[in-house]
């Protein structure tokens, strides 16, 4: 059985390889925002701005939807501490699997792994049970501002630029005993750090975005530090 030390060493080696390929310098970037699906404009009117932290409570689908358009346009995405996220779910939400790195079990090295991803990736998805202190979170947010990455964190995050909470949903697509689930409407509570009243937004979320463009090829996904 592989020891924790051996798994950590393997994760670091694989992560270093991804960083060498995509580069780790975020001192300059072409645009202050990353692409965002038009349906999400009402959630983040200012766009998916580099250097920001977005907190998402209650919906992994919404987290993936926030990253999908950027991924399709060529951005790199990392998912840290999300062991239940697999390649099928990522592909169905529209992520380009050739530019996705999965680190499902970072363990005690969560802060170091997340920091390395913020350095080298455009969008970093963080799971809810990572071993991150408040100081770790502040350092990651500061690092994201310096590098131009976007952190999308599952669960509450003190100081997040935007906090999105799924408060309800309704599935559709089934008929009277036939058909298939095509999507759902997700009701999201949106709060922004800059102030103002919280607002409620209803979003159409497709079950499988590949229905719009044909099933995507399941390209290899880099899984670092354990199976997804």
C-alpha positions as CSV (number, residue, x, y, z in Angstrom):
1,X,0.0,0.0,0.0
2,X,1.3,3.4,-0.9
3,X,2.4,5.5,2.0
4,X,1.3,9.1,2.6
5,X,4.9,10.3,1.9
6,X,5.1,8.4,-1.4
7,X,1.7,9.8,-2.5
8,X,2.8,13.3,-1.6
9,X,6.0,12.9,-3.5
10,X,4.1,11.6,-6.6
11,X,1.6,14.5,-6.3
12,X,4.4,17.1,-6.2
13,X,6.2,15.6,-9.2
14,X,3.0,15.5,-11.3
15,X,2.1,19.0,-10.2
16,X,5.5,20.3,-11.2
17,X,5.1,18.8,-14.6
18,X,1.8,20.5,-15.1
19,X,3.3,23.8,-13.9
20,X,6.2,23.5,-16.4
21,X,3.7,23.0,-19.2
22,X,1.4,25.9,-18.4
23,X,3.9,28.3,-16.8
24,X,3.6,29.8,-13.4
25,X,4.1,33.5,-14.1
26,X,0.9,35.6,-13.8
27,X,2.6,39.0,-13.6
28,X,0.7,40.1,-16.7
29,X,-2.3,38.8,-18.5
30,X,-4.2,39.9,-21.6
31,X,-7.6,40.6,-20.0
32,X,-8.8,41.3,-16.5
33,X,-11.7,38.8,-16.8
34,X,-12.0,35.2,-17.9
35,X,-14.8,34.1,-20.2
36,X,-18.1,33.4,-18.5
37,X,-21.2,31.7,-20.0
38,X,-23.8,34.4,-20.9
39,X,-26.4,32.8,-18.6
40,X,-24.2,33.6,-15.6
41,X,-23.9,37.3,-16.4
42,X,-26.8,38.0,-14.0
43,X,-24.9,36.2,-11.2
44,X,-21.5,38.0,-11.8
45,X,-22.3,41.2,-13.7
46,X,-18.6,42.2,-13.6
47,X,-17.6,38.9,-15.1
48,X,-15.2,36.2,-13.8
49,X,-12.5,38.7,-12.8
50,X,-8.9,37.6,-12.3
51,X,-7.6,37.8,-8.8
52,X,-11.0,37.2,-7.1
53,X,-12.4,34.6,-4.8
54,X,-15.9,33.3,-5.4
55,X,-17.6,31.3,-2.7
56,X,-20.3,28.7,-3.7
57,X,-22.5,27.0,-1.2
58,X,-24.7,24.0,-2.1
59,X,-23.9,23.4,-5.8
60,X,-20.9,21.7,-7.4
61,X,-22.7,22.1,-10.7
62,X,-22.6,25.9,-10.3
63,X,-18.9,25.8,-9.5
64,X,-18.2,23.8,-12.7
65,X,-20.5,26.1,-14.7
66,X,-18.4,29.1,-13.6
67,X,-15.3,27.5,-14.9
68,X,-16.7,26.0,-18.1
69,X,-16.5,28.9,-20.6
70,X,-12.9,29.8,-19.5
71,X,-11.9,26.1,-19.9
72,X,-13.4,25.9,-23.3
73,X,-11.5,29.0,-24.4
74,X,-8.2,27.5,-23.3
75,X,-7.7,28.3,-19.7
76,X,-6.4,25.7,-17.2
77,X,-8.5,24.5,-14.3
78,X,-7.5,22.7,-11.1
79,X,-9.8,21.0,-8.6
80,X,-8.3,20.5,-5.2
81,X,-9.9,18.4,-2.4
82,X,-12.9,17.4,-4.5
83,X,-12.7,13.5,-4.5
84,X,-16.3,13.1,-5.7
85,X,-15.6,15.1,-8.9
86,X,-14.8,12.8,-11.8
87,X,-14.0,13.2,-15.5
88,X,-17.6,12.5,-16.6
89,X,-19.1,15.2,-14.5
90,X,-16.4,17.7,-15.5
91,X,-16.9,16.9,-19.2
92,X,-20.7,17.2,-18.9
93,X,-20.3,20.6,-17.4
94,X,-18.3,21.8,-20.4
95,X,-14.7,21.7,-19.1
96,X,-11.9,20.8,-21.5
97,X,-10.5,17.7,-19.9
98,X,-7.1,18.2,-21.6
99,X,-6.6,21.3,-19.4
100,X,-8.0,20.0,-16.1
101,X,-5.9,18.8,-13.2
102,X,-7.5,16.8,-10.3
103,X,-5.9,16.7,-6.9
104,X,-8.6,14.9,-4.8
105,X,-6.6,14.1,-1.7
106,X,-4.0,16.8,-0.8
107,X,-4.2,16.0,2.9
108,X,-2.0,18.0,5.2
109,X,-0.3,19.6,2.2
110,X,-3.6,21.3,1.1
111,X,-2.2,24.9,1.5
112,X,1.0,24.1,-0.5
113,X,-0.9,22.3,-3.3
114,X,-3.6,25.0,-3.5
115,X,-0.9,27.7,-3.6
116,X,1.0,25.9,-6.4
117,X,-2.3,25.7,-8.4
118,X,-3.0,29.4,-7.9
119,X,0.4,30.1,-9.3
120,X,0.0,28.0,-12.4
121,X,-3.7,27.7,-13.2
122,X,-6.3,30.2,-14.3
123,X,-9.2,28.8,-12.3
124,X,-8.8,26.8,-9.0
125,X,-11.7,24.9,-7.5
126,X,-11.3,24.2,-3.8
127,X,-13.3,21.6,-1.9
128,X,-15.1,22.3,1.4
129,X,-13.0,20.1,3.8
130,X,-9.4,21.2,2.9
131,X,-7.0,21.6,5.8
132,X,-6.8,25.4,5.4
133,X,-6.5,27.9,8.2
134,X,-7.8,31.4,8.0
135,X,-4.3,32.6,7.5
136,X,-3.9,30.0,4.6
137,X,-7.0,31.4,3.0
138,X,-5.8,35.0,3.3
139,X,-2.5,34.0,1.7
140,X,-4.2,32.2,-1.1
141,X,-6.5,35.2,-1.8
142,X,-3.4,37.5,-1.9
143,X,-1.6,35.1,-4.2
144,X,-4.6,34.9,-6.5
145,X,-4.5,38.8,-6.8
146,X,-0.8,38.7,-7.6
147,X,-1.0,35.9,-10.1
148,X,-4.3,36.7,-11.8
149,X,-6.0,33.4,-10.9
150,X,-9.7,32.9,-9.9
151,X,-10.5,30.9,-6.8
152,X,-13.9,29.2,-6.7
153,X,-14.3,27.8,-3.2
154,X,-17.0,25.3,-2.1
155,X,-18.4,26.6,1.1
156,X,-18.2,29.9,3.0
157,X,-15.0,32.0,2.5
158,X,-14.5,35.1,4.7
159,X,-13.7,38.1,2.5
160,X,-14.9,36.5,-0.8
161,X,-15.6,39.0,-3.5
162,X,-18.9,37.2,-4.3
163,X,-20.9,34.6,-2.3
164,X,-23.3,32.4,-4.2
165,X,-25.7,30.1,-2.3
166,X,-28.0,27.6,-3.9
167,X,-31.3,27.8,-2.1
168,X,-33.6,25.7,-4.3
169,X,-33.9,23.9,-7.6
170,X,-36.4,22.4,-10.0
171,X,-35.6,19.6,-12.5
172,X,-37.2,19.4,-15.9
173,X,-37.2,17.2,-19.0
174,X,-39.3,14.2,-17.9
175,X,-42.8,13.7,-19.3
176,X,-45.5,11.5,-18.0
177,X,-43.3,8.5,-17.2
178,X,-41.0,9.0,-20.1
179,X,-38.1,11.1,-21.4
180,X,-34.9,12.1,-19.6
181,X,-33.7,14.8,-17.3
182,X,-32.4,17.6,-19.5
183,X,-31.6,20.2,-16.9
184,X,-32.8,22.2,-13.9
185,X,-33.5,25.7,-12.7
186,X,-31.3,26.7,-9.8
187,X,-32.2,29.5,-7.5
188,X,-29.1,31.3,-6.3
189,X,-28.7,33.9,-3.6
190,X,-26.0,36.4,-4.7
191,X,-24.1,38.6,-2.2
192,X,-21.2,40.8,-3.2
193,X,-18.5,42.1,-0.9
194,X,-18.8,45.6,-2.2
195,X,-22.1,45.9,-0.5
196,X,-25.7,46.3,-1.6
197,X,-28.7,44.0,-1.0
198,X,-28.5,40.3,-1.7
199,X,-30.4,39.3,-4.7
200,X,-32.0,36.1,-5.9
201,X,-31.3,34.8,-9.4
202,X,-32.8,31.8,-11.2
203,X,-30.4,30.0,-13.6
204,X,-31.1,27.2,-16.1
205,X,-28.4,24.5,-15.5
206,X,-28.1,21.8,-18.2
207,X,-27.6,18.3,-17.0
208,X,-25.2,17.6,-19.8
209,X,-23.8,20.5,-21.8
210,X,-22.4,18.1,-24.4
211,X,-26.0,17.8,-25.7
212,X,-25.4,21.2,-27.3
213,X,-22.3,20.3,-29.2
214,X,-21.9,16.5,-29.3
215,X,-20.3,14.3,-26.7
216,X,-16.7,15.5,-25.9
217,X,-13.8,13.1,-26.2
218,X,-12.7,11.9,-22.8
219,X,-9.1,13.3,-23.0
220,X,-6.7,12.4,-20.2
221,X,-7.2,14.3,-17.0
222,X,-4.2,14.8,-14.7
223,X,-5.1,13.2,-11.4
224,X,-2.5,14.2,-8.8
225,X,-2.3,12.5,-5.4
226,X,-5.1,10.0,-5.7
227,X,-8.0,8.8,-7.8
228,X,-10.9,11.1,-8.5
